[in-house]
Amino acid sequence: VLHLANQGVTINEIHNVYRPPKSLQNQWAAHSYHGSEEHNSRAVINRYLGYWDANPATLIPLSPRDSAPLYVEMMGGAKKIMGKGKELYDEGKYSHALEILNKLVYAEPDNQAAKDLLADVYEQIGYQKESPSVRNSFLAGAYELRNGIPKGASPKTSGPDMVRAMTTDLWLDFLGIRLDSKKAEGVNFVVNLLTPDNGEKFVVELSNGTLTNIKGYQAEKSDLTITINRSDLEKTMMGAVSFDDQIKTGKAKLEGDRKPYEQLKGMLVQFDPGFEILPGTGPKDLTPAKDAFAQEPPAVQAITD
């Protein structure tokens, strides 16, 4: 891969150029059962040269939803694109069909006929791929284009064992991820957090629209000090007991100005794990959480040092 990169093959081209030696192609253990040639070849360039291909046109491109309408207009509209897409599909030129139909679907996310044709293209590409991850990506995309995002509860990632394994500073980091920086504009405060049962302490600061924390420290001049046992905090982390109820029952104690606590509650966003990846597949409304501090944690939170 790097041999080709040093000849000018970019990250956006390498997957169409690189091929393993025939000696490896003939070994079943070297086939794309985990990962793929297309995926991994791009990953190699990304590791050493980054995600950008050095073409200024791709440095700060328009978002797909913004650029797609222009492409559709210049190609003569949806009817012509659909006709050409069907022609390319019939010729087995699925990647070419994908290129133009994807633009149409982004420009017209409610055009179900376009989504159905693109789903047919995805399906054929998926059927031809040996790599399970690549195949499943295309087949899942085809399903969502036809049917929308599957309904039902999202996988639970916040079971008791997971929460107990999650460090308090990691949970505070997650609150920082959930913080709406626009709502936090111009708001500044410093909060000391104590968890006596495990002897930990933290200083939590909101400034410049960012919530940060430092473990093992306490601010000399804080706006608020919150004291709660880690064992009780875990119940709030799991969404079993709201932080307000922890305060009412005396499990959590607030000393100082309560305003930062109320401000933070109003700035935390409830993430929708069912957000759409493909246009027009429709996110679903979530039932409002019982507590502002309770939220299904992201999968990446399990990756710790």
C-alpha positions as CSV (number, residue, x, y, z in Angstrom):
1,V,0.0,0.0,0.0
2,L,2.7,2.5,0.9
3,H,4.6,1.5,-2.3
4,L,1.5,2.7,-4.2
5,A,1.1,5.8,-2.0
6,N,4.6,6.9,-2.8
7,Q,3.6,6.8,-6.5
8,G,0.7,9.2,-5.9
9,V,-2.2,6.8,-5.3
10,T,-4.4,8.5,-2.7
11,I,-6.7,7.3,0.1
12,N,-9.7,7.7,-2.2
13,E,-8.1,5.5,-4.9
14,I,-6.1,2.9,-3.1
15,H,-9.0,0.4,-2.6
16,N,-9.5,0.3,-6.4
17,V,-5.7,-0.2,-7.1
18,Y,-4.2,-2.4,-4.4
19,R,-4.5,-6.1,-4.7
20,P,-2.7,-8.7,-2.5
21,P,-0.1,-11.0,-4.1
22,K,-1.5,-14.1,-5.8
23,S,0.3,-16.2,-3.3
24,L,-1.9,-14.7,-0.6
25,Q,-5.0,-14.7,-2.7
26,N,-4.7,-18.5,-2.9
27,Q,-4.6,-18.8,0.9
28,W,-8.0,-19.0,2.6
29,A,-6.6,-17.7,5.9
30,A,-5.6,-14.4,4.1
31,H,-9.1,-13.7,2.7
32,S,-11.3,-10.9,3.8
33,Y,-13.2,-12.7,6.6
34,H,-12.2,-10.1,9.2
35,G,-11.8,-6.7,7.6
36,S,-11.3,-6.2,3.9
37,E,-8.8,-5.2,1.3
38,E,-10.8,-2.1,0.5
39,H,-11.1,-1.1,4.2
40,N,-7.6,-2.0,5.4
41,S,-5.7,-0.5,2.4
42,R,-7.4,2.9,3.2
43,A,-6.6,2.4,6.9
44,V,-2.9,2.0,6.1
45,I,-2.8,5.3,4.3
46,N,-4.9,7.0,7.0
47,R,-2.4,5.8,9.6
48,Y,0.7,7.2,7.8
49,L,-0.6,10.0,5.7
50,G,-4.0,11.0,7.2
51,Y,-7.5,11.0,5.8
52,W,-6.9,13.8,3.3
53,D,-5.7,13.2,-0.3
54,A,-4.0,16.6,-0.6
55,N,-6.5,17.8,-3.2
56,P,-7.8,21.2,-2.0
57,A,-11.2,20.3,-3.4
58,T,-11.6,17.7,-0.7
59,L,-10.2,19.6,2.2
60,I,-13.3,21.5,3.2
61,P,-16.0,20.0,0.9
62,L,-19.7,20.7,1.0
63,S,-21.7,18.3,3.1
64,P,-23.5,15.6,0.9
65,R,-26.9,17.2,1.6
66,D,-25.7,20.5,0.4
67,S,-23.8,19.3,-2.7
68,A,-26.3,16.7,-3.9
69,P,-29.0,19.1,-5.2
70,L,-26.5,20.8,-7.5
71,Y,-25.5,17.4,-8.9
72,V,-29.1,16.4,-9.5
73,E,-29.9,19.7,-11.2
74,M,-26.8,19.4,-13.5
75,M,-27.7,15.8,-14.4
76,G,-31.1,16.8,-15.5
77,G,-33.3,15.9,-12.5
78,A,-34.5,12.8,-10.8
79,K,-36.2,11.1,-13.8
80,K,-33.0,11.1,-15.9
81,I,-30.9,9.9,-12.9
82,M,-33.4,7.1,-12.3
83,G,-33.3,6.1,-15.9
84,K,-29.5,6.1,-16.1
85,G,-29.3,4.3,-12.7
86,K,-31.5,1.5,-13.9
87,E,-29.5,1.2,-17.1
88,L,-26.2,0.9,-15.1
89,Y,-27.9,-1.6,-12.8
90,D,-28.9,-3.8,-15.7
91,E,-25.4,-3.6,-17.1
92,G,-24.0,-4.7,-13.7
93,K,-22.2,-1.4,-13.2
94,Y,-23.3,-1.2,-9.6
95,S,-20.6,1.2,-8.3
96,H,-21.4,3.6,-11.1
97,A,-25.1,3.4,-10.4
98,L,-24.4,3.9,-6.7
99,E,-22.5,7.1,-7.5
100,I,-25.4,8.9,-9.1
101,L,-28.3,7.4,-7.1
102,N,-26.7,8.3,-3.8
103,K,-26.6,11.9,-5.0
104,L,-30.3,11.7,-5.8
105,V,-31.3,10.2,-2.5
106,Y,-29.4,12.9,-0.6
107,A,-31.1,15.6,-2.7
108,E,-34.5,14.0,-2.4
109,P,-34.6,11.9,0.9
110,D,-38.4,11.4,0.5
111,N,-38.1,9.9,-3.0
112,Q,-38.8,6.3,-2.1
113,A,-38.4,5.0,-5.7
114,A,-34.9,6.4,-5.7
115,K,-34.2,4.8,-2.4
116,D,-35.6,1.5,-3.6
117,L,-33.3,1.5,-6.6
118,L,-30.3,2.4,-4.6
119,A,-31.2,-0.4,-2.2
120,D,-31.2,-2.8,-5.1
121,V,-27.7,-1.6,-6.0
122,Y,-26.5,-2.0,-2.4
123,E,-27.9,-5.5,-2.3
124,Q,-26.1,-6.6,-5.4
125,I,-22.8,-5.2,-4.2
126,G,-23.3,-6.8,-0.8
127,Y,-24.0,-10.2,-2.4
128,Q,-20.7,-10.1,-4.2
129,K,-18.5,-9.2,-1.2
130,E,-16.7,-11.9,0.6
131,S,-16.0,-9.8,3.7
132,P,-18.8,-10.1,6.2
133,S,-18.4,-6.5,7.5
134,V,-18.6,-5.0,3.9
135,R,-21.4,-7.3,2.9
136,N,-23.4,-6.5,6.0
137,S,-22.9,-2.8,5.6
138,F,-24.4,-2.9,2.2
139,L,-27.3,-5.2,3.1
140,A,-28.1,-3.2,6.2
141,G,-28.1,-0.1,4.1
142,A,-30.5,-1.7,1.6
143,Y,-32.8,-2.7,4.4
144,E,-32.9,0.8,5.9
145,L,-33.5,2.5,2.6
146,R,-36.5,0.3,2.0
147,N,-38.0,0.1,5.5
148,G,-36.4,2.8,7.6
149,I,-34.5,2.3,10.8
150,P,-35.6,-0.9,12.5
151,K,-38.0,-0.2,15.4
152,G,-37.5,-1.5,18.9
153,A,-35.4,-1.0,21.9
154,S,-31.7,-0.2,21.4
155,P,-29.1,-2.7,22.8
156,K,-28.5,-1.9,26.5
157,T,-24.9,-0.9,27.2
158,S,-25.4,0.3,30.8
159,G,-26.0,-2.9,32.8
160,P,-24.9,-3.0,36.4
161,D,-21.5,-4.6,35.8
162,M,-20.7,-2.1,33.0
163,V,-21.6,0.9,35.2
164,R,-19.6,-0.4,38.2
165,A,-16.6,-0.8,35.8
166,M,-17.0,2.7,34.5
167,T,-14.8,5.1,36.4
168,T,-16.3,8.3,37.8
169,D,-14.0,10.5,35.7
170,L,-15.1,8.6,32.6
171,W,-18.7,9.3,33.5
172,L,-17.9,13.0,33.9
173,D,-16.2,12.9,30.5
174,F,-19.4,11.5,29.1
175,L,-21.4,14.4,30.7
176,G,-19.0,16.7,28.8
177,I,-19.8,14.9,25.6
178,R,-23.6,15.4,26.2
179,L,-23.1,19.1,27.0
180,D,-24.8,21.4,24.5
181,S,-22.0,24.0,24.0
182,K,-24.5,26.5,22.6
183,K,-26.5,26.5,25.8
184,A,-23.3,26.7,27.8
185,E,-22.1,29.8,26.0
186,G,-21.1,32.4,28.5
187,V,-21.7,30.1,31.5
188,N,-18.8,29.5,33.9
189,F,-18.6,27.5,37.1
190,V,-16.4,25.3,39.2
191,V,-17.8,22.3,41.2
192,N,-16.0,20.1,43.6
193,L,-17.2,16.4,43.6
194,L,-16.5,14.1,46.5
195,T,-17.3,10.3,46.7
196,P,-16.3,9.4,50.3
197,D,-16.9,5.7,50.1
198,N,-14.0,5.2,47.7
199,G,-12.0,8.2,48.7
200,E,-12.1,9.9,45.3
201,K,-12.3,13.6,44.6
202,F,-12.7,15.7,41.4
203,V,-12.9,19.3,40.3
204,V,-15.4,19.9,37.5
205,E,-15.2,23.1,35.5
206,L,-17.5,24.6,32.8
207,S,-15.8,27.3,30.7
208,N,-15.7,28.1,27.0
209,G,-18.7,25.9,26.4
210,T,-16.7,22.8,27.6
211,L,-17.1,20.7,30.7
212,T,-13.9,19.2,32.0
213,N,-12.8,17.4,35.1
214,I,-9.6,16.6,36.9
215,K,-9.3,13.6,39.3
216,G,-7.6,13.9,42.6
217,Y,-8.0,17.7,43.0
218,Q,-10.3,20.1,44.7
219,A,-10.7,23.8,43.8
220,E,-9.9,26.2,46.6
221,K,-12.7,28.5,45.5
222,S,-15.6,26.4,44.1
223,D,-19.1,27.6,43.4
224,L,-20.6,24.3,44.6
225,T,-19.4,21.1,46.4
226,I,-21.3,17.9,45.8
227,T,-20.8,14.9,48.1
228,I,-22.3,11.5,47.2
229,N,-21.0,7.9,47.7
230,R,-19.9,6.2,44.5
231,S,-22.3,3.3,45.3
232,D,-25.2,5.8,45.3
233,L,-23.9,7.6,42.2
234,E,-23.9,4.4,40.3
235,K,-27.7,4.2,40.7
236,T,-28.0,7.6,39.0
237,M,-25.5,6.6,36.3
238,M,-27.8,3.6,35.5
239,G,-30.9,5.8,35.5
240,A,-32.4,3.9,38.5
241,V,-32.5,6.9,40.8
242,S,-32.6,10.6,39.7
243,F,-30.0,12.9,41.1
244,D,-32.8,15.1,42.4
245,D,-34.1,12.1,44.4
246,Q,-30.6,11.5,45.7
247,I,-30.6,15.1,47.1
248,K,-34.1,14.7,48.6
249,T,-33.2,11.5,50.4
250,G,-29.9,13.0,51.7
251,K,-27.7,10.6,49.6
252,A,-26.3,13.6,47.8
253,K,-25.4,16.8,49.6
254,L,-24.9,20.2,47.9
255,E,-23.0,22.9,49.7
256,G,-22.8,26.4,48.1
257,D,-24.6,27.8,45.1
258,R,-27.1,25.3,43.7
259,K,-27.3,27.3,40.4
260,P,-24.4,25.4,38.6
261,Y,-26.2,22.1,39.3
262,E,-29.5,23.4,37.8
263,Q,-27.7,25.0,34.8
264,L,-25.9,21.7,34.0
265,K,-29.1,19.8,34.2
266,G,-30.6,22.1,31.5
267,M,-27.6,21.8,29.2
268,L,-27.3,18.0,28.9
269,V,-28.6,16.5,25.6
270,Q,-30.3,13.1,25.5
271,F,-28.7,11.4,22.5
272,D,-30.9,9.4,20.1
273,P,-29.1,6.1,19.3
274,G,-31.4,5.7,16.3
275,F,-30.1,8.6,14.3
276,E,-30.2,8.1,10.5
277,I,-27.0,7.3,8.6
278,L,-28.8,7.0,5.2
279,P,-31.0,9.9,4.1
280,G,-34.7,9.6,4.6
281,T,-34.6,6.6,6.9
282,G,-36.0,8.6,9.8
283,P,-34.8,8.9,13.4
284,K,-37.4,8.0,16.0
285,D,-38.4,10.1,19.0
286,L,-37.1,9.0,22.3
287,T,-39.2,8.8,25.5
288,P,-37.9,11.7,27.7
289,A,-35.5,10.4,30.3
290,K,-36.5,10.5,33.9
291,D,-33.3,12.2,34.9
292,A,-31.1,14.6,33.0
293,F,-27.9,12.8,34.2
294,A,-29.1,9.4,33.0
295,Q,-28.3,8.4,29.4
296,E,-27.3,5.3,27.6
297,P,-23.5,5.6,27.3
298,P,-21.8,5.2,23.9
299,A,-20.0,2.1,22.9
300,V,-16.7,3.8,23.0
301,Q,-17.0,4.4,26.7
302,A,-16.0,0.7,27.3
303,I,-12.6,1.4,25.8
304,T,-10.5,2.4,28.8
305,D,-6.8,2.3,29.6
